[in-house]
Structures are given as structure tokens and as C-alpha cells.
Amino acid sequence: MGGRSGVLLAAFGICILLMAKQVRASVCTPSSGIYHLSSQQDLDELWSDCTVINGSIDMECDTSLPANERIRELEVFSLVQEVRGYLRIRKCDDLGSLEGLQRLERIAGFKLYNEPGARQGFAMYIENNAIIGDLAGLRSLKQIQGQGKRGAARVSIKTNDNLCYMDLVGPHE
């Protein structure tokens, strides 16, 4: 009986450890406050166990790279539930979906993206991505916050030619 109960106790302990790891928030902070990402290698070098990004995710894809080096998937962010800065995805022509962000619930907007020489105060900015066909990867997103010079944080989703019905959504600035 002692051997069997020892095995059961060990199995129970492993289950508790696994559950604790799932619940525990892993906060990742970019050294400059922003993850500047332009290639798949940039993404592959990030820690993949982050649940909170204590900063911003700024992806502007380098279209001069060979196709096999361009950003094609966001799986490294699959555990992320909160981005405390802004989320920007621009010119990622090989990125087919936003899957990988499926657990993202909140963009806090403590830091906002300002388009150089133009508009300011964006918590989410998704622009000029040729093949993204839907926003289903953002299905858990419940809250976008932030305070900019012009009031509440802004969202911009534009020039993503493959998104259905985007022509029916007018600018709300």
C-alpha cells in the first residue's frame, strides 16, 4: 500500500505544479520597453512563456528579407493575456492570421503608438498586412485602454486588403 500511495502522492504533486505554472503570470519586459520585431528570427528569440508583456509589441516586417525569414506566425505570443503598452503590426505580408494572440484579453495602453508626422495615441495599430484575412486571433480581446493627448487610446485597422467588410467600417477619429 505504501508504494501505491507514494506514486499517487507524486502524481498529485506534479499536477499541482503544472496547475500553478498555468496560473502564475510570467511578466516579460523588453529592455527598451518595446519589442521591435521585423523578422521571424526576432520572434523566435523571445521567451515563449510570457503571459504579460510589460511594454509594447511593435512589428514592422522587413519585406526585403527572403520569404523564409519573414514573420509568418505569432505562436511565441500564445500565452500572452496582456500587453501593457501598445500592439502594432505593419507590413507583414507573409502573416496570414493573428493566431498566436488568441489569449490576449487586454491592451492597457500605458504607452501609445504615435505615427511619425501624423496621427497619435494608438493602443492597437494593424496596417498594411496583405494576407491577414480575419481578426479571429483577437477573439479574447475584451479591453483596449490608454490615455493620449486627444483622449482615449485609439485603434487603427486599415489597408489590410484581405480583411472582409473592412470597407464598411468608416474612420472613427
N, C-alpha and C positions, 0 to 999 in steps of 0.2 A: 504494500500500500504506500510506503514512503517514497518509492521510486516514481510511482504514477503521480502522486501529489506534487512531487518536485518538478516533474515535467509540466504539469498543469500550471504550477506557480510561475515557471519560467515563461511559458506561453502567455500567461496573463500579463506578466511584466513587459514582454515585447509588445503586446497590444497597447498597453498604457503608454509606452514610449512612442509608438507610432502615432497614437491619437494626440499626444502632447506636441509632437512635431507638426502635425497638421494645424493645430490651433495656434501655436506660437507664431507671432508675427516676426518675420525676418526683415529688418529695415536695411535697405541698401542706399547709401548716399554717394552720389557722384562727386569726385574730388573737386570739380569746378561748380558743382550744383546742377550741372546739366550733362546728361549723356548725349554727346554729339555722335551720331551714328550715320555712316554713309555706305557701309558695305556689310555683307553677311558675316565677314570675319569680325567686324566690330561687335555685332550681336553675339556671335559665338564666344567671344571672350568675356562676356558679362556673366555674373553669378546667376544661376537659374532658380535659386530658391527664395528669391525676394517676394514678399507679399506687399511691401510698401516701398515705393521709390521716394526717398526724401529729397526730391529735386524734380527736374524735368526730363522728359524724353523728347529729344529733338532729332528727327530723322530727315535728312535731306540726302537722297540717294545720289551716288556718283554714277551718272549714266555713261561715263567714259570707260568704266570697268568692263572686263569681259563678262558675258552673261552669267557664268557660273560663280562670279564673285559678288554679284548684285544682291541686294536684300530681296528674298523670295518668301520668307516666312518669319513669324514673330513668336515662335514657340518658346523662346527664352523668357517671355513675359507671362507664361501660362499660369503662374501662381499670383501674379500681381493683382491686388484688390484696390490699391490706392496709389495715385500719383499726386504728390503734394505740390508740384509746380504745374507745368503745362504739358500737353501732349501735342506734338507737331509731326505730321507725316507728309512729306512733299517730294514729288518727282520720283516716286518709287514705282517705276513702270513694270517691274517684274513681280511686284507684290499683288497677288490675286485676291487676298482676303485679309481681314483684320483678326482672323482666328489667331489665338495666342493671347489676345486681350479679353478673352471670354469671361474672365473672372473680375475684370476691372469694374468696380462699383462707384468709385468716386475720383473726380479730379478736383483737388482742393483749390488750386489756383493761387497758392501763396506767392508764386512768381508767374507773371503772364508773358506771353509772347507778343512782341511788337514787330510788325512788318516794317523793315527798314524803309524810311521815307514815305510811309503810308499809314495804314490803319494800326491801331494799338489795342492792347488789352485782351488778348485771346487766351482762353484756358484750353481750347481744343481747336486745332487748325489742320484740316486734311485737304490738301490741294494738289491738283495736277498729277494724279496717280492713274495711269492709263487703263489698267485692267481690274481695279477693285470693283466688283460687281454688286456688293451689298455691304451693309453695316452690321450684319448679324454677329460679327465678332465683338461688338459692343453691347450685346444683349443684356448684360448685367449692369450696365452703367445707369445709375439712379440719380447721381448728383454731380453737377458741374458748378463750381463756385469760384470766387475770386472778386477782387475789387480793383478796378482800373481807374484811370483818370476820367473816363467817360461813364462811370457807373459800374454795374455788374459785369463780370467777365463775359466775354463774347465767344461765340462758336462760329467757325467758318468751315464749310464743306463746299468746295467749289472746284470746277474744272476737272472733275473725275468722270470722264466721258462715258464710262461703262455703268455708272450707277443709274438704275431705273428711276424714272419720275423725278429726277433732281431738277428738271426744268420747271416743274410745278411748284417748287419751293422757292419763293422770292427772297430777296435780301431783306433781312430784318436788322438794320443797323440803327 
